């Protein structure tokens, strides 16, 4: 047995018995026939293992690749159909870039299949088109064919579909049809065109492959026969119509049929939301899933007939559905950007932002964005023109993708001296600020933006000011307190009115990110300057900012420092500012009232009710009481001056008439009981005189006729009150303590019934109340008569 032979002995110098030293404690056995047998058996076992490994490598397909082959073969990719080719992942040895490697073993191929595989390699190497799969290298060895291409996966693989995409890939369909049109224009027939011959790049571009049957001058019937033997086989897939086999259709009709199947697959799978081989297109009802513009071309492709000089694929590409599609327009222009004129580039990039709204998200992020990143590297103005579209697409990326693809470009462009680039960056900052790191903002971006505050260009300064509302929440606290506050103070002196206005608004927007003390001081300075600005929108912005930030101030600060400035704007020459001031003042008043109520509640005091406030206001007198008192005093002085000297008792009687108030008296003169205070001289308050009529009669004593001979200096204290010198606050203070109601000096007190509360002011004249004399009743005086001329001159002074 083999074990006995191996255990018989080992020859020194070899694993299989060539001079190996004896084991410790075991004598060296003599060499003989058994040792030679063990040596032979060991070498044979080694050769068997090597042969088995070589056979395994041959079956896998890369066992005999030369060392000069610059690519390494990786894992196998499962394809959802039967095919003679195997697809593997690979890498380029020099830089590690990913590739795809197609391997076709020769062992199980017949001569026709081997010839078609060799034709596929040759055609892939010779055909050069944007939408044809790009060949990087190829090699043929004893075991099979190796074709290295750009990284792709079959369209029917689940990995090729974007799980988040819900729309049909119109641009991919256009690419596949464009590649087929190129073949037909060159005189070739593909023979295997359809979903199984389309491959998808990681960016989502469609690439045409599977050139096993691609050649010139082929017969339709022969192509259909070879199609089943050499092409991929998909279970339950639509079969070509019988018209292709009877010779009535051209050779390219096989490709037309494949194009119809591809259209049905692209639109049908998107509508059914099933990707890959899970979706089986039904050619009988596939036209219902297509747009109306494509139904007629689809019918002609599904049932191909004589061409008659037509080129159905080229005609299909010129349909308005494709030419007006945003994805096709954008990608087609970017593909030929290097040959476009400056005028064409300007027009395209100006309209690009609008067209991106109707481009699928996957096309934007995977295809449009890489092309735009390349376009901004071109010399000229492309960087400033392309930047808005780059930023608009960039915000749709994940944070990791944005940091690797867009963020480096943003940092680089902020250092550019081009004002157009800087302006576009600042205008788009709000959309991309959330995707940038705090360290990148503080260390690389914001230091470059500081120069924009002192730029000589007004729009750059204004855009830099607006960007503060996005920068401040992400900046370090020390930077905000040391630099931003000083910058805002300088911006208030900017010669551009719009910049001063935006500085006020910006200060209010960033106040929540400042310490309360700093925010309070900064806002006070900014708002005071804004309210005094000569630009009306700036004043209005300051008022609105004050309302928005009033919670940062105490009730004392609002009432003593800020609300007076608002009151000044109530009469602003600009109507919009004045209206805003009224609204702001009402809001601030309500806010201050709330603060005061809260403070009282905290102190344990009960808030004042509305009824008590109404009573207090009623006691204080109406809004017009001061005016009536003033008019009454002037009337009294006028009458006194025209009448001359009079006796003391007659003057006191006249004073009691003039001192009465039409509306019940002011709050300063009325007593709690509703009585007016008695005037020195024994006078009792009466109903008063009405100022609504120019012919109001005044009651007088019998000695009234002698008043004309008296001077103003002879008036008694009661007459002084009648002249209006004691109704104001100053008058009450000058009179000292008022005597009790009804008291007299040097005469017995006469009691009378308290008068009723005065009725509201009415224009009709009222009858004067009877006057109580000191000692004995005086006879009724004759009314004072004024001439008509004196009457007119008298009322002219009051404009009544």
C-alpha positions in Angstrom: 0.0 0.0 0.0 1.0 3.6 -0.5 1.1 4.4 3.2 3.5 1.5 3.8 5.8 2.6 1.0 5.9 6.2 2.2 6.6 5.1 5.8 9.4 2.7 4.7 12.0 5.5 4.6 13.0 9.0 3.4 16.0 9.8 1.3 18.0 12.8 2.5 17.7 16.2 0.8 14.1 16.0 -0.4 10.6 16.0 0.9 10.0 12.8 -0.9 13.0 10.9 0.6 16.1 12.6 -0.9 18.6 12.7 2.0 16.3 13.8 4.7 17.9 13.5 8.1 16.7 10.7 10.4 14.2 11.5 13.1 15.6 12.1 16.6 16.0 8.9 18.5 15.4 6.8 15.4 18.2 4.9 13.6 18.9 5.7 9.9 17.4 2.8 7.9 19.3 1.5 4.9 18.4 2.7 1.5 16.8 0.1 -0.8 14.0 -0.8 -3.1 11.2 0.7 -0.9 12.9 4.1 -0.8 13.0 4.4 -4.6 9.3 3.5 -4.8 8.4 6.3 -2.3 10.4 8.8 -4.3 8.6 7.9 -7.6 5.2 8.0 -6.0 5.8 11.4 -4.4 6.8 13.0 -7.7 3.8 11.5 -9.4 1.5 12.9 -6.8 2.9 16.4 -7.2 2.5 16.3 -10.9 -1.1 15.2 -10.5 -1.8 18.2 -8.2 -0.3 20.6 -10.7 -2.2 19.1 -13.6 -5.4 19.3 -11.7 -4.8 23.0 -10.8 -3.9 23.8 -14.4 -7.0 22.1 -15.6 -9.1 24.1 -13.1 -7.5 27.4 -14.3 -8.1 26.4 -17.9 -11.8 25.9 -17.1 -12.0 29.2 -15.3 -10.4 30.8 -18.3 -7.2 32.7 -17.3 -4.8 29.9 -16.4 -2.5 30.6 -19.4 -2.6 34.4 -19.5 0.9 35.9 -20.2 2.5 38.0 -17.6 2.5 40.9 -20.0 -1.3 41.1 -19.8 -1.9 44.4 -18.0 -5.2 43.5 -16.3 -6.1 41.2 -13.4 -9.3 39.1 -13.6 -11.7 39.4 -10.7 -15.1 38.0 -9.7 -17.6 36.7 -12.1 -20.7 38.7 -12.8 -23.9 36.7 -13.1 -25.8 37.5 -16.3 -29.5 36.6 -16.5 -29.3 34.8 -19.8 -27.4 32.0 -21.5 -24.4 33.2 -23.4 -21.0 31.8 -24.5 -19.3 34.7 -23.0 -18.6 35.2 -19.3 -18.3 38.6 -17.7 -15.8 39.3 -15.0 -14.8 42.3 -13.0 -11.2 43.4 -13.4 -8.6 45.9 -12.6 -5.9 47.6 -14.5 -2.6 46.6 -12.9 -1.0 50.0 -13.4 -3.5 52.2 -11.6 -6.2 49.9 -10.2 -9.0 51.4 -12.3 -12.0 49.1 -12.7 -12.7 47.4 -16.0 -14.8 44.6 -17.4 -13.3 41.4 -18.9 -15.3 39.2 -21.3 -14.0 35.6 -21.5 -15.1 33.1 -24.0 -13.7 29.6 -23.7 -12.9 27.6 -26.8 -13.4 24.1 -25.3 -17.1 23.9 -25.8 -17.5 26.0 -28.9 -18.0 24.7 -32.4 -16.3 26.3 -35.4 -19.2 28.7 -36.1 -19.4 29.8 -32.5 -15.6 30.3 -32.3 -15.7 32.3 -35.5 -18.5 34.6 -34.1 -16.5 35.1 -30.9 -13.4 36.1 -32.8 -15.5 38.4 -34.9 -16.9 40.1 -31.8 -13.4 40.8 -30.5 -12.3 42.2 -33.9 -15.4 44.4 -34.3 -15.1 45.8 -30.8 -11.5 46.8 -31.4 -12.2 48.4 -34.8 -15.4 50.2 -34.1 -15.0 53.6 -32.6 -18.1 55.5 -31.5 -19.3 57.4 -28.4 -22.1 55.0 -27.8 -20.3 51.7 -28.7 -18.6 49.8 -25.9 -15.0 50.9 -25.7 -12.4 48.2 -26.0 -9.2 48.6 -23.9 -7.3 45.4 -24.8 -7.8 41.8 -26.1 -5.9 38.6 -26.3 -6.5 35.2 -27.7 -4.9 32.1 -26.0 -5.2 28.4 -26.3 -8.1 28.3 -23.8 -10.2 31.2 -25.2 -10.7 34.8 -26.0 -10.2 37.8 -23.6 -11.8 41.2 -24.3 -11.2 44.0 -21.9 -13.6 46.9 -22.0 -14.8 49.9 -19.9 -16.7 48.9 -16.8 -20.2 47.8 -17.9 -23.0 45.5 -16.9 -25.8 44.1 -19.1 -29.0 46.1 -19.3 -31.0 43.1 -18.2 -29.0 42.7 -15.0 -30.6 44.0 -11.8 -27.5 46.1 -11.1 -28.0 48.2 -14.2 -31.3 49.7 -13.0 -31.5 52.6 -10.6 -33.9 51.6 -7.8 -35.0 55.3 -7.2 -35.6 56.1 -10.9 -39.3 56.0 -12.0 -39.0 57.5 -15.5 -37.9 55.7 -18.7 -34.3 56.3 -19.7 -35.0 58.3 -22.9 -31.3 59.4 -23.2 -30.1 55.7 -22.9 -32.6 54.7 -25.7 -31.4 57.5 -27.8 -27.8 56.4 -27.3 -28.5 52.8 -28.3 -30.4 53.9 -31.4 -27.7 56.4 -32.3 -25.1 53.6 -32.2 -27.3 51.4 -34.4 -27.7 54.2 -36.9 -24.0 54.6 -37.0 -23.6 50.9 -38.0 -26.2 51.2 -40.6 -24.7 54.3 -42.0 -21.4 52.5 -42.3 -23.0 49.5 -44.1 -23.0 47.1 -41.2 -25.8 45.0 -39.8 -25.6 44.2 -36.1 -27.7 41.0 -36.2 -28.2 40.8 -32.4 -29.5 44.3 -31.6 -31.9 44.3 -28.6 -31.9 44.6 -24.8 -29.5 41.7 -24.5 -26.8 43.5 -26.5 -27.0 46.8 -24.5 -24.6 47.4 -21.6 -24.8 50.1 -19.1 -21.8 52.0 -17.6 -21.7 53.1 -13.9 -22.7 56.6 -15.0 -25.9 55.2 -16.7 -24.8 55.6 -20.3 -26.0 52.9 -22.8 -23.3 51.1 -24.8 -23.8 48.8 -27.7 -22.0 45.5 -27.6 -22.4 41.8 -28.7 -20.9 42.1 -32.2 -20.7 38.3 -32.9 -22.9 38.6 -36.0 -22.0 42.2 -37.0 -20.8 42.3 -40.6 -21.6 43.7 -44.1 -23.7 42.0 -46.7 -25.4 39.4 -44.5 -28.7 37.6 -45.3 -31.7 38.1 -43.0 -32.5 34.4 -42.9 -28.9 33.4 -42.2 -28.7 36.0 -39.4 -31.8 34.6 -37.8 -30.4 31.1 -37.9 -27.1 32.2 -36.4 -28.9 34.4 -33.9 -30.2 31.3 -32.1 -26.8 29.6 -32.1 -24.4 32.4 -31.3 -26.4 35.0 -29.5 -27.7 35.3 -26.0 -30.8 33.3 -25.2 -33.5 34.8 -22.9 -36.4 32.6 -21.9 -39.9 33.7 -23.0 -38.5 36.5 -25.1 -40.4 37.8 -28.2 -39.5 36.0 -31.4 -38.9 37.8 -34.7 -41.8 37.9 -37.1 -42.0 35.4 -40.0 -41.7 38.2 -42.5 -38.0 38.4 -41.8 -37.5 34.8 -42.9 -39.3 34.9 -46.2 -36.9 37.4 -47.7 -39.4 40.2 -48.2 -37.6 42.4 -45.5 -34.1 43.8 -45.9 -31.2 42.5 -43.9 -31.3 45.4 -41.5 -34.9 44.4 -40.7 -33.5 42.1 -38.0 -32.0 45.2 -36.3 -35.3 47.1 -36.8 -37.1 44.3 -34.9 -34.6 44.5 -32.1 -35.0 48.3 -31.9 -38.8 47.8 -31.5 -38.2 45.3 -28.7 -35.8 47.7 -27.0 -38.4 50.5 -27.1 -41.0 48.3 -25.7 -38.7 47.2 -22.9 -37.6 50.7 -21.9 -41.1 52.2 -21.7 -42.8 49.1 -20.5 -40.4 48.3 -17.7 -40.6 51.9 -16.4 -44.4 51.9 -16.4 -44.5 48.5 -14.7 -41.6 49.3 -12.3 -40.0 46.0 -13.1 -36.4 45.9 -14.3 -34.2 43.3 -16.0 -35.5 40.0 -17.2 -38.4 40.2 -14.7 -40.2 42.2 -17.4 -41.2 40.5 -20.6 -42.3 42.9 -23.3 -45.6 42.1 -25.1 -45.2 43.3 -28.6 -48.9 43.1 -29.3 -49.8 45.7 -26.8 -46.5 47.5 -26.3 -47.5 50.5 -28.2 -49.9 51.5 -25.4 -46.9 52.1 -23.2 -45.2 54.4 -25.7 -45.7 58.1 -26.1 -48.1 59.0 -29.0 -45.2 60.5 -31.1 -43.4 57.1 -31.1 -46.3 54.7 -31.9 -46.2 55.1 -35.6 -42.4 54.6 -35.9 -42.7 51.7 -33.5 -45.2 50.0 -35.7 -43.0 50.3 -38.8 -40.0 48.9 -36.9 -42.0 45.9 -35.5 -43.1 44.9 -39.0 -40.2 45.9 -41.2 -40.8 46.2 -45.0 -38.8 47.4 -48.0 -36.7 50.5 -47.2 -37.3 52.4 -50.5 -34.4 54.7 -49.8 -35.4 55.4 -46.2 -33.3 55.1 -43.1 -35.8 54.2 -40.3 -33.4 54.6 -37.4 -32.1 58.0 -38.6 -35.7 59.1 -39.1 -36.6 57.9 -35.7 -33.9 60.0 -34.1 -35.2 63.1 -35.7 -38.7 62.8 -34.2 -39.7 65.8 -32.1 -40.0 63.5 -29.1 -36.3 63.0 -29.0 -35.2 66.4 -30.3 -37.3 68.3 -27.7 -36.5 66.0 -24.8 -34.4 67.9 -22.2 -32.2 64.9 -21.4 -31.3 64.5 -25.1 -30.7 68.2 -25.7 -28.5 68.6 -22.6 -26.4 65.5 -23.1 -26.1 66.0 -26.9 -24.8 69.5 -26.4 -22.4 68.6 -23.7 -21.0 65.8 -25.8 -20.1 68.3 -28.6 -19.2 71.2 -26.3 -15.6 71.5 -27.6 -16.8 72.3 -31.1 -19.5 74.8 -30.1 -19.0 78.6 -30.6 -18.9 81.0 -27.6 -22.4 82.3 -28.6 -23.9 78.8 -28.6 -22.3 78.1 -25.2 -23.6 81.3 -23.7 -27.1 80.5 -24.8 -27.0 76.9 -23.7 -25.7 77.6 -20.2 -28.2 80.4 -19.7 -31.1 78.0 -20.4 -29.5 75.0 -18.7 -31.0 75.7 -15.3 -34.5 75.6 -16.7 -33.9 72.5 -18.7 -32.6 70.6 -15.6 -36.0 70.7 -14.1 -37.3 68.1 -16.5 -34.1 65.9 -16.5 -34.3 62.8 -14.4 -32.3 63.0 -11.2 -30.1 60.0 -12.1 -29.1 61.6 -15.4 -28.3 64.8 -13.6 -26.1 63.3 -10.9 -24.4 60.6 -13.0 -24.1 62.1 -16.4 -24.7 65.8 -16.5 -22.6 66.7 -13.5 -19.4 64.9 -14.6 -19.6 66.6 -18.0 -20.1 70.0 -16.4 -17.2 69.5 -14.1 -15.1 68.9 -17.2 -16.6 71.9 -19.0 -15.6 74.3 -16.2 -12.0 73.5 -16.8 -12.1 75.0 -20.3 -10.5 78.4 -20.7 -12.7 81.4 -21.0 -15.9 82.1 -19.1 -17.2 78.6 -18.8 -16.4 78.3 -15.1 -18.8 81.2 -14.2 -21.5 80.0 -16.6 -21.4 76.4 -15.6 -21.1 77.0 -11.8 -24.9 77.6 -11.1 -25.8 74.3 -12.8 -23.0 72.4 -10.9 -24.2 73.7 -7.6 -27.9 73.0 -8.4 -27.1 69.4 -9.2 -24.5 69.1 -6.4 -27.0 69.7 -3.7 -28.9 66.6 -4.9 -25.8 64.4 -4.1 -25.2 62.6 -0.9 -22.9 64.3 1.5 -20.0 62.0 0.8 -20.4 62.5 -3.0 -20.6 66.3 -2.6 -17.5 66.4 -0.5 -15.5 64.4 -3.0 -16.9 65.9 -6.3 -18.1 69.4 -5.7 -16.6 70.7 -2.5 -13.0 70.8 -3.8 -14.2 72.8 -6.8 -16.1 75.3 -4.5 -13.0 75.9 -2.4 -10.9 76.4 -5.5 -13.3 78.8 -7.1 -13.6 81.0 -3.9 -9.9 81.8 -4.3 -10.5 83.0 -7.9 -10.2 86.7 -8.5 -13.0 86.5 -11.1 -15.9 88.6 -9.8 -18.5 86.7 -11.9 -17.5 83.4 -10.2 -17.5 85.0 -6.8 -20.9 86.5 -7.3 -22.4 83.2 -8.4 -20.9 81.3 -5.5 -22.3 83.8 -3.0 -25.7 83.7 -4.6 -25.8 79.9 -4.4 -24.3 79.6 -0.9 -27.6 79.1 0.8 -28.2 75.9 -1.2 -24.9 74.3 -0.6 -23.9 75.5 2.9 -25.4 72.4 4.6 -23.1 70.1 2.5 -19.8 71.9 3.6 -17.8 71.1 6.7 -17.4 73.6 9.4 -13.6 73.4 9.2 -13.8 74.1 5.5 -16.0 77.1 6.0 -13.9 78.6 8.8 -10.5 77.9 7.4 -10.8 78.1 3.6 -14.0 79.7 2.4 -14.9 82.6 4.8 -11.4 84.1 4.9 -11.6 84.4 1.2 -15.1 86.1 1.4 -14.0 88.8 3.9 -12.5 90.9 1.1 -15.9 91.1 -0.5 -17.1 93.5 2.2 -14.7 96.1 1.0 -14.8 95.3 -2.7 -15.2 98.2 -5.0 -18.0 96.5 -6.9 -21.4 97.2 -5.3 -23.1 93.9 -6.3 -20.2 91.9 -4.8 -20.5 93.8 -1.5 -24.3 93.3 -1.4 -24.0 89.6 -2.2 -21.4 89.2 0.5 -23.7 90.9 3.1 -26.5 88.6 2.2 -24.2 85.6 2.6 -23.7 86.4 6.3 -27.0 84.9 7.3 -25.6 81.5 6.1 -22.1 82.0 7.3 -22.7 83.2 10.9 -24.4 80.0 12.2 -21.4 77.9 11.0 -18.6 80.3 12.1 -16.8 80.1 15.4 -18.1 82.3 18.2 -15.0 84.3 18.5 -15.0 85.1 14.8 -18.6 86.3 15.0 -18.0 88.6 18.0 -14.6 90.0 16.8 -15.2 90.4 13.1 -18.8 90.2 12.1 -20.0 92.9 14.5 -17.4 95.3 13.3 -18.2 94.5 9.7 -21.9 95.3 10.3 -21.0 98.7 11.8 -18.9 99.6 8.8 -21.6 98.5 6.4 -24.0 101.1 7.8 -21.8 103.8 6.4 -21.8 102.2 2.9 -22.6 104.7 0.1 -25.0 102.1 -1.5 -28.4 102.4 0.1 -29.4 98.8 -0.7 -26.3 97.6 1.1 -27.2 99.6 4.2 -30.7 98.2 4.1 -29.5 94.6 3.8 -27.0 95.2 6.6 -30.0 96.1 8.9 -31.9 93.1 7.8 -28.9 90.8 8.2 -28.3 92.1 11.7 -31.7 91.1 12.7 -31.4 87.7 11.1 -28.2 86.8 12.8 -29.1 88.3 16.2 -30.2 84.9 17.5 -26.7 83.5 17.0 -25.1 86.3 19.0 -24.7 86.4 22.8 -27.6 88.4 24.3 -25.4 91.3 25.5 -23.7 91.6 22.1 -26.9 91.2 20.2 -28.6 93.9 22.3 -25.8 96.4 21.8 -25.4 95.7 18.1 -29.1 95.9 17.4 -29.5 99.2 19.3 -26.7 100.8 17.2 -27.9 99.3 13.9 -31.6 100.2 14.5 -30.9 103.7 15.6 -28.8 104.3 12.5 -31.4 102.6 10.3 -34.2 104.8 11.6 -32.2 107.9 10.7 -31.2 106.7 7.2 -32.2 108.8 4.3 -33.3 105.8 2.3 -37.0 105.0 3.0 -36.7 101.2 2.6 -33.9 101.2 5.1 -36.0 103.0 7.7 -38.9 100.6 7.0 -36.5 97.6 7.4 -35.3 99.0 10.7 -38.8 99.2 12.0 -39.7 95.7 10.9 -36.4 94.4 12.3 -37.2 96.0 15.7 -40.5 94.1 15.8 -38.9 90.8 14.9 -36.2 91.2 17.6 -38.2 93.0 20.3 -37.9 89.9 22.6 -34.2 90.7 23.0 -35.0 93.9 24.8 -36.5 94.7 28.2 -39.6 96.8 28.7 -37.4 99.7 29.9 -35.1 99.6 26.9 -38.1 99.5 24.5 -40.0 102.3 26.1 -37.1 104.6 26.8 -34.6 104.0 24.0 -36.4 102.5 21.0 -40.1 103.4 21.0 -39.3 107.2 20.9 -37.5 106.7 17.6 -40.6 104.8 16.3 -42.8 107.6 17.4 -40.8 110.0 15.3 -41.5 107.9 12.2 -45.2 108.2 12.6 -45.0 111.4 10.7 -42.4 110.2 8.2 -42.7 111.9 4.8 -42.8 108.5 3.1 -46.3 107.0 3.5 -45.0 103.4 3.6 -42.6 104.2 6.5 -45.4 106.0 8.4 -47.8 103.2 8.0 -45.2 100.7 9.1 -44.4 102.8 12.1 -48.0 102.8 13.2 -48.2 99.0 13.0 -44.9 98.6 14.7 -45.8 101.0 17.5 -49.0 99.0 18.1 -47.1 95.7 18.3 -44.5 97.1 20.6 -47.1 98.6 22.9 -48.8 95.2 23.1 -45.5 93.5 23.8 -44.5 96.0 26.5 -48.0 95.7 28.1 -47.5 91.9 28.2 -44.1 92.3 29.8 -45.5 94.6 32.4 -48.4 92.3 33.2 -46.0 89.4 33.6 -43.9 91.4 35.9 -46.9 92.3 38.0 -48.0 88.7 38.1 -44.6 87.6 39.3 -44.6 90.3 42.0 -48.0 89.2 43.2 -50.0 92.2 42.0 -53.3 91.7 40.3 -53.5 93.1 36.8 -55.7 96.1 36.3 -59.0 95.3 34.8 -60.5 97.0 31.8 -63.4 98.4 33.8 -61.1 100.2 36.2 -59.1 101.6 33.3 -62.3 102.9 31.7 -63.4 104.6 35.0 -60.0 106.2 35.4 -60.1 107.5 32.0 -63.6 108.9 32.6 -62.5 110.6 35.7 -59.6 112.1 33.9 -61.9 113.8 31.5 -62.5 113.4 27.8 -60.0 114.1 25.2 -61.4 117.5 24.5 -61.7 118.8 28.1 -58.5 120.7 28.0 -59.5 122.4 24.7 -62.8 123.5 26.2 -61.1 124.8 29.3 -58.7 126.8 27.2 -61.4 128.2 25.0 -63.4 129.2 28.1 -60.5 131.0 29.7 -59.8 133.0 26.5 -63.5 133.9 26.2 -63.5 135.0 29.8 -60.5 137.2 29.3 -62.0 138.7 26.2 -65.2 139.5 27.9 -63.5 140.9 30.9 -61.3 143.1 28.8 -64.3 144.5 26.9 -66.4 145.2 30.0 -64.0 147.2 32.1 -64.0 147.5 36.0 -66.7 145.9 38.0 -67.7 145.2 41.6 -66.3 142.2 43.4 -69.6 140.4 43.7 -70.5 141.0 40.0 -67.1 139.7 38.9 -67.4 136.6 41.1 -70.8 136.0 39.6 -69.3 136.2 36.1 -66.4 134.0 37.1 -68.9 131.3 38.2 -70.4 131.4 34.8 -67.1 131.1 32.8 -65.6 128.5 35.1 -68.2 125.8 34.5 -67.2 123.0 32.0 -69.5 121.8 29.3 -68.7 118.2 29.6 -68.9 117.8 33.3 -65.5 119.2 34.2 -62.1 117.8 33.9 -60.7 115.2 36.2 -58.6 117.8 38.0 -61.6 120.0 38.9 -64.3 117.5 39.7 -64.7 116.1 43.2 -65.5 112.5 44.0 -69.1 113.4 44.6 -69.5 114.9 41.1 -69.4 118.5 42.4 -67.1 121.2 41.0 -65.0 123.0 43.7 -66.5 126.3 44.9 -64.7 129.4 44.0 -63.6 131.9 46.6 -66.4 134.5 46.9 -69.3 132.3 47.7 -70.2 131.3 44.1 -71.9 128.1 43.5 -71.0 126.2 40.3 -73.6 126.3 37.6 -74.3 124.6 34.3 -71.8 126.8 32.5 -71.9 128.5 29.1 -72.2 126.7 25.8 -69.6 127.4 23.2 -71.6 125.9 20.3 -73.4 129.1 19.5 -71.9 132.4 18.7 -74.8 134.3 20.3 -74.5 132.7 23.7 -76.0 134.9 26.5 -74.1 135.6 29.7 -75.9 136.3 33.0 -74.8 139.4 34.9 -75.5 141.2 38.2 -77.1 144.7 38.4 -73.6 146.1 38.7 -72.5 144.6 35.4 -72.9 147.9 33.7 -70.0 149.3 35.7 -67.6 146.5 34.7 -66.5 148.5 31.8 -64.9 151.0 34.1 -62.9 148.3 36.0 -59.5 147.0 35.0 -58.2 143.5 34.9 -56.1 144.1 38.0 -59.3 144.6 40.1 -60.5 141.0 39.4 -61.1 138.9 42.5 -59.7 135.4 42.8 -62.9 134.0 41.5 -62.6 136.1 38.4 -59.1 134.8 37.9 -60.4 131.3 37.8 -63.1 132.4 35.4 -60.3 133.7 33.2 -59.0 130.2 32.8 -55.8 130.6 34.9 -56.5 127.8 37.3 -57.8 124.8 35.2 -54.6 123.4 34.0 -52.1 121.4 36.0 -50.0 124.4 36.5 -53.0 126.4 37.7 -53.9 123.8 40.3 -50.4 123.8 41.6 -50.3 127.6 41.9 -53.6 127.7 43.8 -52.5 125.3 46.5 -55.1 123.5 48.6 -58.5 124.1 47.2 -61.3 125.1 49.6 -64.1 122.9 50.4 -67.1 123.0 48.1 -69.5 125.8 49.1 -67.2 127.6 51.6 -67.0 131.4 51.7 -64.8 134.0 53.3 -66.3 136.6 55.6 -69.9 135.6 55.0 -72.3 132.9 56.3 -72.2 129.6 54.3 -75.1 129.1 52.0 -76.0 125.5 51.3 -77.5 124.4 48.0 -78.4 121.2 46.3 -75.4 119.6 44.5 -75.6 120.0 40.8 -76.3 117.1 38.5 -73.4 115.7 36.3 -72.9 117.7 33.2 -74.3 116.4 30.0 -72.2 115.8 27.0 -71.2 118.7 24.9 -74.0 119.9 22.6 -73.9 122.8 20.2 -77.2 124.3 21.5 -76.9 127.1 24.1 -77.9 126.2 27.6 -79.6 128.3 30.2 -77.3 129.6 32.9 -77.8 128.4 36.5 -79.0 130.9 39.1 -76.2 132.5 41.0 -76.3 132.8 44.8 -75.3 136.2 46.1 -73.2 136.8 49.2 -75.7 138.8 51.4 -78.9 139.2 49.6 -80.2 138.3 46.2 -79.3 140.8 43.5 -81.8 141.9 40.9 -81.5 140.1 37.5 -78.9 141.7 35.4 -79.4 142.7 31.8 -77.5 140.5 29.3 -74.3 141.8 27.9 -74.7 143.1 24.4 -71.9 143.2 21.8 -72.1 144.9 18.5 -72.1 142.7 15.4 -68.6 144.0 14.4 -67.1 143.3 17.8 -68.8 139.9 17.7 -67.2 139.0 14.4 -63.8 140.2 15.5 -64.1 138.3 18.7 -64.7 134.9 17.0 -62.2 135.4 14.3 -59.4 134.9 16.8 -60.7 131.3 17.3 -61.3 130.5 13.7 -64.8 129.3 14.6 
